[in-house]
Amino acid sequence: MWIDTHCHLDAAEFGAESLAVAQRAREEGVARIVIPAVNAANFATVASLAQAAPGGCYALGIHPICVPGATPADLDRLREAVHAAQQDPKLVAIGEIGLDYFIPALTTPPMREKQEYFYSEQLKIARDAGLPVLLHVRRSQDMILKHLRRITVPGGIAHAFNGSFQQAGVFIGLGLKLGFGGAMTFTRALQIRRLAAQVPLSSIVLETDAPDIAPAWLHPGRNTPEELPRIGAALAALRAMPADELAAATTANARAALPRLQTVN
């Protein structure tokens, strides 16, 4: 059994195929797929898709790349949506939230400050709702950690982790898991592969970020959640362990990071 902890199953790249894609993933042994929102406009979409997709569940949040077009009213909409879905076991996290310091337009004033504001406010929403977070940490690990030290949330996942070993240790110390996916299947991705091979197994979860971050055998094509077992096998090879043991461990880690996964059918 595998769990895809980060998959944008609602993305336009899937068109009308989303449910069929989820079903194919289920047939490949992917029992759970976490579908994160990216802005207020798709809160209802990801919630509805999670109800319909085999093993689907969802997170609600405003992605840092969507922050330029967001307003404080969208934070109100997020609070309202989380409150309304508080008893829905398929709402497993607040996400995708965080900071992106890779895109130049997001790193200069006033956008950098706006990103931080939206990130910190969404951490507060997660804290108040008692929900873990799905964190976007692209070239922003230290600032992500700064706010996590200030606003305590009940765990979560540093999605597509590509920081240093020291930063990995700080995330782990704060109770978060580290997400690995298709990027580690490229032999040239030396740092990610070292991290995936050497950080504690108890701190690793798997993800596809589909339709993005396609593994080496699909690049530059569309990624899908049915690729997760093969991605997991690549991680098992890096760690010199059987794939079934890796599947069991990462599944347990995902359930620890996102406790509501344990109740999703």
Buried (B, 14 or more C-beta within 10 A) or exposed (E): EBBBBBBBBBBEBBEEBBBEBBBBBBEBEBBBBBBBBBBBEBBEBBBBBBEEBBBBBBBBBBBBBBBEEBEEEBBEBBBEBBEEBEEBBBBBBBBBBBBBBEEEEBBEEEBBEBBBBBBBBBBBBBBEBEBBBBBBBBBBBBBBBBBBEEBEBBBBBBBBBBBEEEBBBBBBEBBBBBBBBBBBBBEEBEEBBEBBEEBEBEBBBBBBBBBBBBBBEBEEEBBBBBBBBBBBBBBBEBBEEEBEEBBEBBBBBBBBBBBBBEEBE
